[in-house]
Each structure stands twice: as structure tokens, then as C-alpha cells.
Amino acid sequence: MVRNSIMLSRTILPCLAPALLLSACGGTANRGLESVHQPVVSRADYAFDVGAGPEGLAPGEAQRLGAWMGSLKVGYGDRISVDDPARDPATRADVAAAAARFGLLIADEAPVTAAPIAAGTARVVVSRARASVPGCPDHSRMYQPDFEGHTGSNHGCAVNSNLAAMVANPTDLVRGETTRGLSDPAVATKAIDRFRKAEPTGGGGTAVRSESTGGQAK
């Protein structure tokens, strides 16, 4: 009886070895501390045609454009551009005024859109970027034997997913923001200069005070 059990174990173990090796090689492999799960930035373009003439947008078009931008909830990170075949400065100025209500500027160039622009109209394009981490969460090889020293298959998903969710402008993950020549040292150091010139708190310089609407301090 003992001899038969020994012979049975010798025949089973060689059959189990390939299965163990296959299980160790399955799933996502992270061969180092740099995760294979990285943020991916995608872009979507939303186009809106407005009537335009030699003096800018047609009557009522500015209100219609503002309502459309409000429905999209445009904000920081969105890129607004104007595709106007007539290249009318007044039309561009009207669109810039509508974008300014949402705190945005007009881009210099507009992306190429598929549909042609009808005569007497201009196309306003809102380009919106979105960052995500495809394949996360990934538990394809979390609990399998690993004989090559890989990190877990889900390694990097939490950090990079949080980064993709919190970044204000997803395009900064592709190319960082530049100064664009708008940096003003006087504005950048205004808060520090005010702090240095303030009187000590004992003299009421930086103490917190509350004032009523009538302007009388309490």
C-alpha cells in the first residue's frame, strides 16, 4: 500500500508543475516599481454653429451660445476656439465675451471638424480633455505565486487613478503648462510683500477683524 502511494505521488507531481508555472506567468506583469498602469488623456470636441455677420454675432446668438456653454459646464481645462471662414474680428470678440463669463480665453487655432461650415455662420468648438487609467483596478495576478519578483498587478492603480481624477487640466499630464509670457513678478510677490510690511498683530496690523456692511468695524 505504501509503495502504491509513492508511485502515485511521483506521477502527479510532474503533471502539476506546468500548471504552477502557467499560473505564475498569467496576469499583468509589473517588472519594476514603475507601474504599467499610466494615465491616458483623451480629447472630445463639441461644436456649435452660430449665425454671424459683418458686425459680429447675429441678434440672439450670444444668448444662445451662452446657454450652450452653460449646459456643457465649461470651466478651467476646457479650450474654446472659433472657426470663422470670414475671419471677422467682431465675431471673435463676441465669442470671447461669452467665454469670459466662464473665466476662459479664446484659443488661437481651432481643431479640424468633420462637417462643413455653412455660409453666414461661425463654429465655436469646445475641446475637453479627460484623464483615466485603463485596466484599473487590476487583480489578475494579486494572489498567484510569483517567482520573478514582480510587483502586484494592481500596483500603481490607486496613485495614478487619483492623479487622473484630481488634475485640473488633464492636458498638463501630456505637456506641462507654460508661462506664456504672462508672469508678473509684482503680482507673484504681492502677498509676501504685504506680509512683510504688515504691522505686528499686537498693533492690529494682521489681526482678524469683522466689519458690517455699513463699513463700521465691530
C-alpha positions as CSV (number, residue, x, y, z in Angstrom):
1,M,0.0,0.0,0.0
2,V,2.8,2.4,0.8
3,R,4.6,1.6,-2.4
4,N,1.5,2.4,-4.5
5,S,1.0,5.8,-2.8
6,I,4.6,6.7,-3.5
7,M,4.3,5.8,-7.2
8,L,1.1,7.8,-7.4
9,S,2.7,10.9,-6.0
10,R,5.6,10.6,-8.5
11,T,3.2,10.6,-11.4
12,I,1.0,13.5,-10.1
13,L,3.8,16.0,-9.3
14,P,5.2,16.2,-12.9
15,C,1.7,17.0,-14.1
16,L,1.2,19.8,-11.6
17,A,4.5,21.6,-12.4
18,P,3.4,23.0,-15.7
19,A,0.1,24.2,-14.2
20,L,2.0,26.1,-11.4
21,L,4.3,27.7,-14.0
22,L,1.4,28.8,-16.1
23,S,-0.4,30.3,-13.1
24,A,2.8,32.3,-12.2
25,C,3.1,33.7,-15.7
26,G,-0.6,34.7,-16.0
27,G,-2.0,38.2,-15.4
28,T,-0.5,41.7,-15.7
29,A,3.3,41.8,-15.0
30,N,4.9,44.8,-13.3
31,R,8.6,44.1,-13.7
32,G,9.7,47.1,-11.5
33,L,8.5,50.0,-9.4
34,E,7.3,51.9,-12.5
35,S,3.7,50.8,-12.9
36,V,2.4,49.7,-16.3
37,H,-0.9,51.4,-15.4
38,Q,-0.4,55.0,-16.5
39,P,-2.9,57.8,-17.1
40,V,-4.2,58.2,-20.6
41,V,-5.5,61.5,-21.8
42,S,-8.4,61.6,-24.4
43,R,-10.0,64.6,-26.0
44,A,-13.5,65.3,-27.2
45,D,-14.6,68.3,-29.4
46,Y,-18.0,69.8,-29.1
47,A,-19.0,72.1,-32.0
48,F,-21.8,74.7,-32.0
49,D,-22.6,76.8,-35.1
50,V,-23.8,80.4,-34.6
51,G,-25.1,83.0,-37.1
52,A,-22.5,85.7,-37.8
53,G,-22.5,88.8,-39.9
54,P,-20.1,91.7,-40.6
55,E,-20.8,93.2,-37.2
56,G,-20.3,90.0,-35.1
57,L,-22.9,87.5,-33.9
58,A,-26.4,87.8,-35.1
59,P,-29.1,89.1,-32.7
60,G,-29.9,86.5,-30.1
61,E,-26.9,84.3,-30.9
62,A,-24.8,85.5,-28.0
63,Q,-27.6,84.3,-25.6
64,R,-27.9,81.0,-27.4
65,L,-24.1,80.5,-27.2
66,G,-24.0,81.3,-23.5
67,A,-26.8,78.8,-22.8
68,W,-24.9,76.1,-24.7
69,M,-21.7,76.8,-22.8
70,G,-23.6,76.7,-19.6
71,S,-25.1,73.3,-20.5
72,L,-21.6,72.0,-21.1
73,K,-20.5,73.5,-17.8
74,V,-17.3,74.8,-19.3
75,G,-14.5,75.7,-16.9
76,Y,-10.8,75.5,-16.3
77,G,-9.2,73.0,-18.6
78,D,-11.6,73.4,-21.5
79,R,-10.3,75.0,-24.7
80,I,-12.6,77.3,-26.6
81,S,-11.8,78.2,-30.2
82,V,-13.6,79.9,-33.1
83,D,-13.6,78.6,-36.7
84,D,-14.9,81.5,-38.8
85,P,-14.4,81.3,-42.6
86,A,-15.0,85.1,-42.8
87,R,-12.3,85.8,-40.1
88,D,-14.4,88.6,-38.7
89,P,-12.8,90.2,-35.6
90,A,-16.2,91.3,-34.3
91,T,-17.4,87.7,-34.3
92,R,-14.3,86.5,-32.4
93,A,-14.8,89.4,-29.9
94,D,-18.4,88.3,-29.3
95,V,-17.4,84.7,-28.7
96,A,-14.5,85.9,-26.4
97,A,-17.0,87.9,-24.4
98,A,-19.2,84.8,-24.0
99,A,-16.2,82.7,-22.9
100,A,-15.1,85.4,-20.5
101,R,-18.3,84.9,-18.5
102,F,-16.9,81.4,-17.6
103,G,-13.4,82.7,-16.9
104,L,-11.9,81.3,-20.2
105,L,-9.9,82.8,-23.1
106,I,-10.2,82.0,-26.8
107,A,-7.5,79.8,-28.3
108,D,-5.6,81.0,-31.3
109,E,-6.3,77.9,-33.5
110,A,-9.4,75.8,-33.9
111,P,-9.3,72.0,-34.4
112,V,-10.5,70.5,-37.6
113,T,-14.1,69.3,-37.6
114,A,-15.8,66.9,-39.9
115,A,-18.9,68.8,-41.0
116,P,-18.5,71.8,-43.3
117,I,-19.4,75.3,-42.1
118,A,-22.4,76.9,-43.7
119,A,-22.2,80.3,-45.2
120,G,-23.0,83.1,-42.8
121,T,-22.2,81.0,-39.7
122,A,-19.2,80.5,-37.5
123,R,-18.3,77.4,-35.5
124,V,-17.4,77.5,-31.8
125,V,-15.5,74.5,-30.6
126,V,-15.1,73.4,-27.0
127,S,-12.3,70.9,-26.6
128,R,-12.4,68.9,-23.4
129,A,-9.7,66.5,-22.2
130,R,-10.3,63.6,-19.9
131,A,-7.7,61.6,-18.0
132,S,-8.2,58.0,-17.0
133,V,-6.2,54.9,-16.2
134,P,-7.4,51.9,-18.4
135,G,-7.4,48.5,-16.9
136,C,-7.7,49.6,-13.2
137,P,-8.4,48.1,-10.8
138,D,-6.4,45.0,-12.0
139,H,-6.5,41.9,-9.8
140,S,-5.4,39.5,-12.5
141,R,-2.3,38.2,-10.5
142,M,-2.6,39.5,-7.0
143,Y,-2.7,36.1,-5.2
144,Q,-0.8,33.9,-7.6
145,P,2.7,32.7,-7.0
146,D,5.4,34.9,-8.4
147,F,8.9,33.6,-8.9
148,E,10.3,36.6,-10.9
149,G,10.0,39.3,-8.3
150,H,7.2,41.3,-10.0
151,T,5.1,43.8,-8.0
152,G,1.3,43.2,-7.8
153,S,-0.9,43.5,-10.9
154,N,-2.8,46.4,-9.2
155,H,0.4,48.3,-8.5
156,G,0.1,52.0,-9.3
157,C,-3.6,51.9,-9.9
158,A,-4.6,53.9,-6.8
159,V,-2.0,56.6,-7.1
160,N,-2.4,57.2,-10.9
161,S,-6.2,57.0,-10.8
162,N,-6.2,59.6,-8.0
163,L,-3.9,61.8,-10.1
164,A,-6.1,61.5,-13.2
165,A,-9.2,62.3,-11.1
166,M,-7.7,65.4,-9.3
167,V,-5.7,67.1,-12.1
168,A,-7.5,70.3,-13.0
169,N,-6.2,70.3,-16.6
170,P,-5.7,66.8,-18.0
171,T,-3.5,68.1,-20.8
172,D,-0.9,69.0,-18.2
173,L,-0.2,65.3,-18.0
174,V,0.9,65.4,-21.6
175,R,2.7,68.7,-21.7
176,G,3.1,71.0,-18.7
177,E,1.7,74.5,-18.6
178,T,4.0,77.3,-19.7
179,T,4.1,80.8,-18.5
180,R,3.0,82.2,-22.0
181,G,4.7,85.5,-21.1
182,L,2.0,86.5,-18.6
183,S,4.1,86.2,-15.5
184,D,4.3,89.4,-13.4
185,P,6.8,89.4,-10.6
186,A,4.9,92.2,-8.9
187,V,1.7,90.1,-8.7
188,A,3.6,87.0,-7.7
189,T,5.3,88.6,-4.8
190,K,2.3,90.8,-3.7
191,A,1.2,88.5,-0.9
192,I,4.8,88.2,0.5
193,D,5.3,91.9,0.3
194,R,2.1,92.7,2.1
195,F,3.0,90.2,4.9
196,R,6.4,91.8,5.3
197,K,5.1,95.3,5.5
198,A,2.2,94.5,7.9
199,E,2.3,95.7,11.4
200,P,2.7,93.2,14.3
201,T,-0.5,91.6,15.5
202,G,-0.3,93.4,18.7
203,G,-0.7,96.7,16.9
204,G,-3.7,95.4,14.9
205,G,-1.9,95.1,11.7
206,T,-2.7,91.5,10.7
207,A,-5.3,90.8,13.4
208,V,-8.6,89.3,12.2
209,R,-11.4,91.9,12.2
210,S,-15.0,91.8,11.2
211,E,-16.9,94.6,9.5
212,S,-20.5,95.2,8.9
213,T,-22.0,96.2,5.6
214,G,-22.2,99.8,6.7
215,G,-18.4,99.9,7.0
216,Q,-18.3,100.3,10.8
217,A,-15.8,98.0,12.5
218,K,-17.0,95.8,15.3
